[in-house]
Amino acid sequence: MVLDHVGSILYPDLLFLQMIGRLSFPIFAYLIVLGVDSTKKPLKYMVTLLVFAIISQVPYFLAFGIQPFERLNILFSLLLSAVTIYYYNKRSPVAFVPLLISMVFPTEGSYYVVLTAVGMKLLKDNAKLGALLLVALNLEFVLLPMDIHSQIQTLALCAVPLIFLHIKNKLTKEIVIPENSLAYLVRKYFFYLFYPLHLALLFFISTALF
């Protein structure tokens, strides 16, 4: 993710940075699925996503040089994904609502983000169906006329084998951390804090040096 943003914000001509960055989002989508499936407090989980999405919007639009609400950052998209997975688990038609919202509001990645999370959920529950959806979802970047920055999105599929290995418990190592420890809090909130902080840092670097 950091390489992707460094490429987008500081070195847009170095396409390989964004190519490497394509691996990050599918992993985040998979982590959203794991988060929804494992949390005992889904509402708190979603509120946390919302709070940090709001916090991140300022460094986001500054870093990418866009208007404040021209595009909503990826945490809003991940929040919609979490709501989708939550209601999908309940087999509720409400699961379609976040998908529609992602298409109406200018969220980063739009419906692609939400459907990728659905694909990760299916990959976890039904590998063949999940893989089929993810491949079909990424084919649009090959079949439709788009610029090279859109076409490289298909590289996101390279992350699927890694995720599949995790599903099959080939990459897991259980580490028990007491819930009342500082290490637990750091581990729990690291990404939430890191996302807006690294965007703010990139904004200051681009302003000072570029």
C-alpha positions in Angstrom: 0.0 0.0 0.0 2.8 2.4 0.9 4.6 1.7 -2.4 1.4 2.2 -4.2 0.8 5.6 -2.6 4.4 6.7 -3.0 4.1 5.9 -6.7 0.7 7.6 -7.1 1.6 10.8 -5.1 5.4 11.2 -5.5 6.5 9.2 -8.5 3.6 8.7 -10.9 6.0 7.8 -13.7 7.4 4.8 -11.9 4.6 2.5 -12.7 6.2 -0.5 -11.1 5.5 1.0 -7.7 1.8 0.9 -8.4 2.1 -2.5 -9.9 3.5 -3.9 -6.6 0.8 -2.0 -4.8 -1.9 -3.9 -6.6 -1.3 -6.8 -4.2 -2.3 -4.8 -1.1 -6.0 -4.2 -1.6 -7.2 -7.8 -2.0 -5.4 -8.6 1.3 -7.2 -5.7 3.0 -10.5 -7.0 1.6 -9.7 -10.4 3.0 -8.9 -8.9 6.4 -12.3 -7.2 6.4 -13.9 -10.6 5.9 -11.9 -12.1 8.7 -12.7 -9.1 10.9 -16.5 -9.4 10.4 -16.4 -13.1 10.8 -14.4 -13.1 14.0 -15.5 -10.0 15.9 -17.9 -10.3 18.8 -18.9 -6.7 18.4 -19.6 -6.0 14.7 -21.2 -2.6 15.4 -18.1 -1.4 17.3 -15.9 -2.8 14.4 -17.9 -0.8 11.8 -18.0 2.3 14.0 -14.2 2.1 14.3 -13.9 1.9 10.5 -16.2 4.9 10.1 -14.3 7.0 12.7 -11.0 6.5 11.1 -12.5 6.9 7.6 -13.6 10.4 8.6 -10.2 11.2 10.3 -8.4 10.0 7.2 -10.4 12.1 4.7 -8.4 15.2 5.3 -4.9 13.8 4.7 -6.4 11.7 1.9 -7.6 14.6 -0.3 -4.6 16.7 0.6 -2.2 13.9 -0.4 -3.9 13.1 -3.7 -4.6 16.8 -4.6 -8.3 16.5 -4.9 -11.3 18.3 -3.5 -12.4 17.4 0.0 -15.3 15.2 -1.1 -14.4 14.6 -4.7 -13.6 11.0 -3.6 -14.0 9.2 -0.3 -11.0 7.3 0.9 -10.7 3.5 1.0 -11.8 3.1 4.6 -15.3 4.2 3.6 -15.2 1.5 0.9 -14.0 -1.0 3.4 -16.7 0.0 5.8 -19.3 -0.6 3.0 -17.6 -4.0 2.4 -17.9 -4.9 6.1 -21.6 -4.0 6.2 -22.1 -6.1 3.1 -20.4 -9.2 4.6 -22.2 -8.7 7.9 -25.6 -8.9 6.2 -24.5 -11.5 3.8 -23.7 -13.7 6.7 -27.3 -13.2 7.9 -28.6 -13.9 4.4 -30.3 -10.6 4.4 -31.2 -8.6 1.2 -29.8 -5.5 3.1 -26.4 -6.8 1.9 -27.2 -5.2 -1.5 -27.6 -1.7 0.0 -23.9 -1.0 0.6 -23.1 -2.1 -2.9 -25.6 0.4 -4.3 -24.2 3.1 -2.0 -20.7 2.4 -3.4 -22.0 3.0 -6.9 -23.8 6.3 -6.0 -21.3 7.9 -3.8 -17.7 8.6 -4.9 -16.0 6.0 -2.8 -12.5 4.9 -3.8 -12.8 1.8 -5.9 -16.6 2.0 -6.1 -18.4 -1.3 -6.4 -15.1 -3.1 -7.2 -14.1 -2.8 -3.6 -17.3 -4.3 -2.2 -17.5 -7.1 -4.7 -13.9 -8.0 -4.1 -14.7 -8.4 -0.4 -17.7 -10.6 -1.4 -15.3 -12.6 -3.6 -13.0 -13.1 -0.6 -15.9 -14.2 1.5 -16.8 -16.7 -1.2 -13.2 -17.8 -1.5 -13.2 -18.6 2.2 -16.4 -20.5 2.0 -16.4 -21.9 -1.5 -13.0 -21.6 -3.2 -14.1 -22.3 -6.8 -17.0 -19.8 -6.7 -14.9 -17.2 -5.0 -12.0 -17.5 -7.5 -14.5 -17.4 -10.4 -16.0 -14.1 -9.1 -12.6 -12.5 -8.5 -11.4 -13.4 -12.0 -14.6 -12.2 -13.6 -14.5 -9.0 -11.6 -10.9 -8.2 -12.8 -11.5 -9.1 -16.4 -13.2 -5.7 -17.0 -9.7 -4.1 -16.7 -8.5 -6.3 -19.6 -11.6 -6.3 -21.8 -12.7 -2.7 -21.6 -10.6 0.2 -23.1 -8.8 1.8 -20.1 -5.5 3.5 -19.4 -2.5 1.5 -18.2 -3.1 2.5 -14.6 -6.4 0.8 -14.7 -5.2 -2.2 -16.6 -2.6 -3.1 -14.0 -5.4 -3.6 -11.5 -5.6 -7.2 -12.8 -2.4 -7.8 -10.9 -4.6 -7.9 -7.8 -5.3 -11.5 -8.7 -1.6 -12.3 -7.8 -2.6 -11.9 -4.2 -5.3 -14.6 -4.4 -2.9 -17.6 -4.0 -1.4 -16.1 -0.9 -4.9 -15.6 0.6 -5.9 -19.1 -0.4 -2.8 -20.5 1.4 -3.9 -18.6 4.5 -7.4 -20.0 4.2 -5.9 -23.5 4.1 -3.9 -22.7 7.3 -0.6 -22.8 5.4 0.5 -19.3 6.5 -0.9 -19.1 9.9 0.9 -19.0 13.2 -1.1 -18.4 16.3 0.3 -15.7 18.6 -1.6 -15.2 21.8 -1.6 -11.6 23.1 -3.5 -10.7 26.3 -6.4 -8.3 25.5 -5.5 -6.0 28.3 -1.9 -5.4 27.1 -0.4 -2.5 25.2 0.8 -4.9 22.5 -2.8 -5.9 21.9 -3.9 -2.3 21.5 -1.0 -1.5 19.2 -1.7 -4.6 17.0 -5.5 -3.8 16.9 -5.2 -0.1 15.9 -1.9 0.0 14.1 -3.4 0.0 10.6 -6.2 2.5 11.5 -3.6 5.0 12.7 -1.0 4.2 10.0 -3.3 4.9 7.1 -3.9 8.6 7.8 -0.4 9.2 9.2 1.4 7.9 6.2 -0.9 9.9 3.9 -0.1 13.1 5.9 3.6 12.3 5.7 3.4 11.9 1.9 1.5 15.2 1.6 4.2 17.0 3.6 7.0 15.4 1.5 5.3 16.2 -1.8 4.8 19.8 -0.6 8.3 20.3 0.6 10.3 18.5 -2.0 8.2 18.2 -5.2 
